[in-house]
Amino acid sequence: MRISIISVAVTACCLFLVGCGILLYNNTRVPPEAMDRHAYCADCINYASRVDDMIRRSKNVRGNKQFFKYASDVSCRGQLLISKRCLRYRRAFLDDPDKFMFDIEVPSQACIAIKAC
């Protein structure tokens, strides 16, 4: 069987179009948390409140980086852990612990700062 140049060109063009379609689909897909933005924000505020509550219950640990990391780890549990959202919040808060050790006193502002709300 002889392959003609036209059939090769048509096949290559179709493969190129399919590849472009796949790339466009992956780049324009909406992340799951953006579909339910309010729940994503509420989960962040809940997580930040847990961390802040743990810091408030312990005396004189507000500026302690090690305790902030511990509180961030322990507060990541339950449905937040299953949905993997708290891992994103935790990572964002621990990227700049010097700032968020004190900003987490107001959980809504801390979540706005990490662009979760």
QUIVEN-V236168 format. One record per residue. PHI is phi in whole degrees, -180 to 180 (NA if undefined). OMEGA is omega in whole degrees, -180 to 180 (NA if undefined). Layout:
phi=PHI omega=OMEGA
phi=PHI omega=OMEGA
This chain:
phi=NA omega=-177
phi=-101 omega=-180
phi=-94 omega=180
phi=-91 omega=-179
phi=-65 omega=-179
phi=-65 omega=-179
phi=-67 omega=177
phi=-67 omega=180
phi=-65 omega=179
phi=-65 omega=179
phi=-64 omega=179
phi=-63 omega=179
phi=-65 omega=179
phi=-64 omega=178
phi=-64 omega=178
phi=-63 omega=179
phi=-65 omega=178
phi=-64 omega=178
phi=-62 omega=178
phi=-63 omega=178
phi=-62 omega=179
phi=-64 omega=179
phi=-63 omega=179
phi=-65 omega=179
phi=-64 omega=-179
phi=-69 omega=-178
phi=-79 omega=-178
phi=-102 omega=-180
phi=-69 omega=-179
phi=-82 omega=178
phi=-64 omega=-176
phi=-58 omega=-178
phi=-71 omega=179
phi=-74 omega=178
phi=-67 omega=-180
phi=-124 omega=-172
phi=-63 omega=-179
phi=-67 omega=178
phi=-66 omega=179
phi=-63 omega=179
phi=-68 omega=-180
phi=-64 omega=177
phi=-64 omega=178
phi=-65 omega=180
phi=-65 omega=177
phi=-62 omega=-180
phi=-64 omega=-180
phi=-64 omega=177
phi=-66 omega=177
phi=-63 omega=180
phi=-63 omega=-179
phi=-64 omega=179
phi=-62 omega=179
phi=-65 omega=179
phi=-68 omega=-180
phi=-66 omega=-179
phi=-67 omega=177
phi=-90 omega=-176
phi=-89 omega=173
phi=58 omega=178
phi=-122 omega=-175
phi=-58 omega=-177
phi=-100 omega=-176
phi=-89 omega=-178
phi=-62 omega=-177
phi=-66 omega=178
phi=-70 omega=177
phi=-62 omega=177
phi=-64 omega=178
phi=-62 omega=180
phi=-64 omega=178
phi=-66 omega=179
phi=-69 omega=-175
phi=-71 omega=-178
phi=-74 omega=-180
phi=-87 omega=-177
phi=-152 omega=176
phi=70 omega=-177
phi=-63 omega=177
phi=-63 omega=179
phi=-72 omega=-179
phi=-64 omega=-179
phi=-77 omega=-180
phi=67 omega=178
phi=-71 omega=-176
phi=-67 omega=176
phi=-65 omega=177
phi=-69 omega=179
phi=-63 omega=-178
phi=-59 omega=-180
phi=-62 omega=-179
phi=-67 omega=180
phi=-69 omega=-177
phi=-82 omega=174
phi=-66 omega=179
phi=-137 omega=-175
phi=-64 omega=180
phi=-61 omega=-180
phi=-78 omega=-171
phi=-80 omega=175
phi=-59 omega=-178
phi=-102 omega=-179
phi=-70 omega=-177
phi=-73 omega=174
phi=-61 omega=175
phi=-115 omega=-172
phi=-57 omega=-179
phi=-66 omega=179
phi=-68 omega=178
phi=-65 omega=180
phi=-71 omega=175
phi=-66 omega=-179
phi=-65 omega=178
phi=-94 omega=177
phi=64 omega=174
phi=-92 omega=178
phi=-125 omega=NA
